Structure formats: C-alpha cells, structure tokens
Amino acid sequence: MGSTNPPAATLGTAINQTSYARLLSLNSIDDFCLFGPPDPNSVIGNSEAYEVAWCTKARNNARVIPDDTFTAVHFVQTPLYWQIQGFGDFTKINIASGDEGGELDPHGATGDGNPVGGNVTTNATGSDVSYQEWMNYMSYNQFCLRICIAENSTYSAAVMCQHTLDEMGCEWVMPGDYTDNSFTSCEADAAYPPGIYPESDGSTSTFAQRYTGTYTAGTSVGTFTVGQTVTPQTPASTPASSMCTTYSTIGGAGIVASSNATSSAASSGSASASSTAASASTTASSSAASSAAASGGSVAAAGSAAGSAAGSSKSSASAAATSSGAAFAQFSGPNYGPLMAGVLSLVALIAGAGVIAL
C-alpha cells in the first residue's frame, strides 16, 4: 500500500474530510470509492498525481462522498473485471465545474502512477484483494472505474485495463449502461478490451489514440505522429447484462460532510453506513446496455486471478469529450468526425440519504 494508505482495506474507519489516503475499494453499488482532488475547484489534469480517495462509506481512512452527489450508478461484475460507472455532481468532491477531467491509473508518465501511491481492492474473491491493473476516469459530471480482477489465455489484465486511451472517454473505453437517473447492479460477460476490434477472418485490429510528439536528432528537433486519424464510432461491443437489481438510489454514510473538505469531520469513529437503497427489484433480463452481436460481443471467461498490490496512475490531462445517448451499441464502422468520444453532459438531481453537502 502507498505511504498515505491504511495497511488494508477497512470498513468503518474514522471520518476524515482532509484525509490524503489513496486506497479505493469496489465491492458493490453502494460500497465503492473514486479518486478526486484534495482541494476545491481543481482540474483533474493538474491534480492527477495527488488525487485522494473519496468513498461512499466511511472506509480506508478516506474522505466520504456527500449524499446527493450521484444521479446514476451502474455496477457490473464480469469474469475479467468489476466496473462501476455513472453520473453526478462531482464538484462536491472538489472537481472544477465544467472540467472534462482525465484518466487515473497505476502507470503515469513516470511509472509511479496517478495518483502516486494509489491502490485498489475488490472483494471479488470473497475477501479484500489488491489488484495491479485498473483505470478511473473522472470529470465534473461523469465517472467510470474498472478493476481488472483476472485474465485468460487471450487477454491479460493489463490489456483489459488499457491505459493509453485517455481521450476516448468512459463510454468508449468502459462500455456499459450509461443511463442517467438510474441505479443498477448486474452481472455481464466481459467486453472486448479497449481499442480491440474483431475482424471477420478471426483476427483483430487495434486502435491507437493519435499522438504527436517531438524528438531530438543532433541539434535539430523533429516531430512524429502515431495513431489513427479515423476514430471508431463505438467500442467493439457492449455485452448483454443479466441478473440485474434496480435501486431507487444508493445509501449514504449518514454524516454531515463539508463538500469543500476544508476541515476534518467533528465526529470521530465510523459512520453508520446505511447500506443498500430503498425499493430494490431484481430481474434476470438484459440491462439497458446494448447487447453484442450474436457472433460474439464478449471475451471468454476468466482464467487466473491477477491479484497484486501496485500503485497509482497515468498522466492524462484531457478526458472524455462529449456525446449524447446512453450506452454505445455494437461497433458500426469508423466515424470521420473528431477524435474525442465520451462524457455525457446530463445533470439531474436525486435525493440521497443522510449526507448534507454544506
């Protein structure tokens, strides 16, 4: 674990709204954490190296996300990764209004990760396990988090959590249900890895995000460009989900928390976590996420679990751009428009349960 983190994922730690802990956990629709800035009105591209953990429950010595923050949350469990995505007002966790955000992951420009010392856990195996590969996209109104918990003979955990597509946005990199004003927890097949597209002959093609850089040769400086100028319109697939439970909202930690995090919460000890939300209904049907084509829109089941504590995230100042609509459907050919694809700009308000943003 990083130097700012507790030795292990722990539920019921003291509430500290000035904490610098950087340990995320993803366990359920109402027990998860996200990375966000420590200081109000921050731009993700400027603060990515020192983001801190914000959690829906009092855990991991982290800050607590105020209730009324989320307008949609969709949690999905697949054989290769656990993923959660949705919408909300993330100015309450210090992201500047209008900031389209960026990607956080365990790599970064220096290899130390963004944030430095960031770690993640899930209880996918029945107990808390740290995983090496993950990615978390954050903007002022949208989030997505994927933790790659396993790999198979075809795709490694690093490929399933590909970290070089930071400008493509949540819906392109982490396909799933992006319906606003909705809260669901589902099971699903794993999607194809980000940027991987199956071909009719059984091979695959790989999309590379366009990048222009410079190099020095003697006394002269030149430029180089890698990646495609044509951006695929959608991810290769959005697999069908099943065994979905729908909630009216998600529970909160039951505390009064300052959204600007300028002082520690006066109450010590753990918050009474009012776990699951009201009015849950379970169905065995597919979720709002579009189903992949019958020829195969998902990756084969997992082989070995790849658990290992590692830390941090990648440099990605620019985030997902704009799009309208919910989860993307099957890949339908290239789009000759802009490179950016991703963040919806819908904002709605859902009553939470307990935490008041001051």
N, C-alpha and C positions, 0 to 999 in steps of 0.2 A: 504494500500500500504506500501511497505517497506520504510525504512528511506531514501534510496537513490533515491526513485521514485517520479515522479510528482503525485499530488493527483488524477489524472485521465488520461486515455489515451488521448493524444492530438496530432493532426497532425499540422505540421508547426512550431515546436519548433526550437530554435536556434541550429545550428550545433555545436557539441562539441565532438571532437575526443578523448578527455581524460575523458569523462563522466563515472560515476560509476552507472548510472541509471540501474535498473534491471526489467524493465517493458516491456514484449513482447506483441505485438498485432498481430493477424492473421485475416485479413479481405479480402484479395484477392490474386491473383497470383503475384501482384506487390506491395502489401502493407502488409508486414509481417516483423517480427523480429526473430532473433535467439540469443541464448546465445553463447558467445565466451570469450576468456581470455582478460584481460585488457592490458597485456604486451606481446610483441612479443616472438615468438618461445616457447610458453607454451604448456605443456602437460595437456590435459583435466583432467586426473586422479589426477594431482597435484593442479589444479586451480579451481576445480569444486565448491568449497564453495564460491568463489568470482568472478565468471564469470559476465560479464556485457552484456547489451542488445546492439545488432547491428541490425539496421533496413534498409530496402530498401528505405525508405523515411525519411525525417527529421521529426521525431516524438518522443514523450515520453521523451524528453531530452536525447535521446540515441545517440550512435555513428552511423554513416551512413556506410553501406556496400558499398565498392567501386564497380563501374561498372566493367564488365569483370570478376566478381567473379564467377557467375553461368554459368554452361554449360547445366543444365537441371533443370526445376522446374515443379512439378506436384501438383496442388491444387485440393482437393476433398472435397465436402460438403456432409455429410451424416446426417441422423436424430439424431445420437447419438454423433458424433464428427465431427470437422473440422480438416483436416490433410493436411500437405504440405511436400513434400519430393523432393530430387534431388541431384545433383552433382555440384562440383565446386572446386575452388582453395581457401580453407579456411585458407591457410597461410596468406591471405590478411586480415583476422580478427584474426590474432595472434596465430593460432593453429600450432604447430610444424609440419614440413613436415614429413610424414610417421606415424604420431600419429593416431592409430586406434580409439582413442577417448573414449567416455563413455556416460553414461546416466545422464541427468539432470532432476530433478522432484521435486515436493513440499514436499518431505519426508526427505530423507537423513539419515545418521547414527544417528544423534542426534534428528531428527524430525523437525529441523529448515529449512530443505530444502537445495538443491544445485541448484543454489546459495542461500545463506541466504538472505532473503528479496526479492526473485524473485517472480514476479506476472505475470499473463497473462490475456489478454482480447480478445474477438472477438465481432463483431457486428452482430452475427448470428440472434439476435432478432430484428435487426433494429437500435439498439443503442449499445454503448460500455458496455459490461458486464464483470466483473471479474469472473473467474471460478477456482474452487478449485483443480480439477484434470487435470493433463497434463503431458506430457513427451516429452523430446527433446534429441535426440541422435545426437552427433556431432563428426566428425572425420576430418582429414585434407582434405578429398575429397568427403565426403558424409554427408547429413543431413536428419533428419526427425523430424517433430513436430506434435503432436496430442494434441488438446484441447478437453476434453470431456464436451460437452455442455448440455447433457441431459441423462436420464436413463429411463429404463422401469421396468416392474414388474419382469423381469428375471435377468437383469444385471444392476448393479449400475455403476455410473460414475467411481468409484474407480477401479472396475473390468475392465471396458473398457480401462482405462489408467493404467493397471497393471504395477507396477514399480519394480518388483523383477526379471526381466529377462534381466538384463543389458548386459549380454554376448552374447545374441542371435542376436542382430543386427537389423537394420531398417527393412529389407525385411521380417524378421520372425515376429517381434513384430508389425509392422505397414504395413501390406501388401497393395500393390497398384501398380501403374505404376512406374517402376524404369528405364524407357528408357532414356539413355543419349542423349544429343544433341536434346532435345525436350522440349517444353513448353506447358502445357495443363491445362485447368481449367474445372472440371467436377462435376457432381452430381453422387451419388452412394448410394447403400444400405450400411449399416454398416457391417463390418466383424465380425466374432466371436471374443470374447475377446482374448487377447494374452494368449496362452497356453491352451485354452479350445477347446476340440475336441468332436464333437457329435458322439455318438455311434448308431449302427443300431437299438438298442432297445429303443431309445428315450432318454437315459441317456447321460451324458457327462463324459469325463475323463479330468483330469487337469495335465499338465506337470509342474514339479517343477525343476528349474535350480539347478544343482548339486553344493553343497557347503560343504566344510569340515572346521570345527572349533574345538575349544578346550574348555574344561570345567575343573573346579577345584573341587575335592572332597577331603576335608580334606587337606592333604599335597601333594596329588598326582594330576597330570594333565593328563586328557584323551582327546581323540579326538572323534568327531562324524561327521557323514556324512548324509546329507539329499538330496533328489532329485534323478532324474533318471540318469542312466549311458547311456541310449539309448536316443538319441535326435531325435525327429520327423524331417523329412527332410524338411517339409514346414509348413506354418500356415494352419489352418483348411480350409480356403477359401480366395480367393481374389474376392470379389463381382464384378459383371459387373458394369461399369460406363456408363453414358449416358449424353446427352446434353453437349457434350464436345466442348470447344473452343480451337483452336490451335493457338499459337503465334510463331513468328519468334524469339523473345527474350522478355525480360521484361524491362520496363523502369527504369531509374536511377534517382537519385536526382539532377543531373545537377550541381554538385560541384566538385572541386578538393579536394581530401581527401588523406591524408597520410595513407598508409596501416599499418604502424607500430604504429600509434596512439600516437606519442610522443609529439604532440603539438596540441593545440586547433586550429580549423579552423579559419582563419582570418576573414572570412565573418560571420557576425552575422546575425540574422534574419533567416527566413525559406528559404529553398531551393525551387526552382520552380520544383515541382515534375512532371516530365514528365510521367504521369501515364502509361496507357497501352501501349503495344508494337505495333510494326508495323505488318501488314498483319495478322490479326486475321480471322480465319474461323471457323464457328460453324457447328457441326454435331450432330445428335441425335443418333449416333451409339455408340456401346461399345468402350471404350478406349483400350489402349494396355494392361491394366490389365486383367489377365485371369479371365474368368467367373467361379463362383462356380457351382457345380453340381446342376442339376435341383431339387434334393431332398431337397435342402435348403442351400446355402452357405452364408446366411446373417442373421443378427439379426433383430428381429421385430422392427417396428418403435418406435420412442421415446415417452416417457410419459411426465414426468415433467422436466422442465429445472432446472439444478442444479447450479445456479449462486451464487458465494460466493468468496470474495477475500481471498486468502490464500497465503502462501508464500513459495516457494523455491523448494528444490530438493534433490534427494537421492545420497548416496555415491556409485559411480560406476566407479572404476578406469579403468577396462577393458571394451572394447566396442565390437562392431560387428567385426567379423573376416572377412574372405574373401569368395567371391563367384563370379561366373561369370554368366551372363544372366540377364534378366530383371525381371519383377515381377514374384513371385512364382505362380505356378498354384495350383490346389486343392491338399489337403493332399493325399499322395500316399504311406503311410506307413513309418515306422521308418528308420532312417539312422544309421547304426552302426559305422559310422565314428566319427569325432571329435565333440565336443560339440558346438564349435563356428559356427555361421552361419550369414552371413550378408553383410558386406560392399563391394561393387564393387570397382575395382581399375582402372576404366576407367577415363582418363582425356582428355578433349577436350577443345577447345577454341572457344568462341562465342563473337562476337563484341557486346559491350554494347552501352550505350548511355549517355555519358557525364562524368562520374566519372573516373578519371585517378588515378591508383594506383602508387604512387611515390616510 
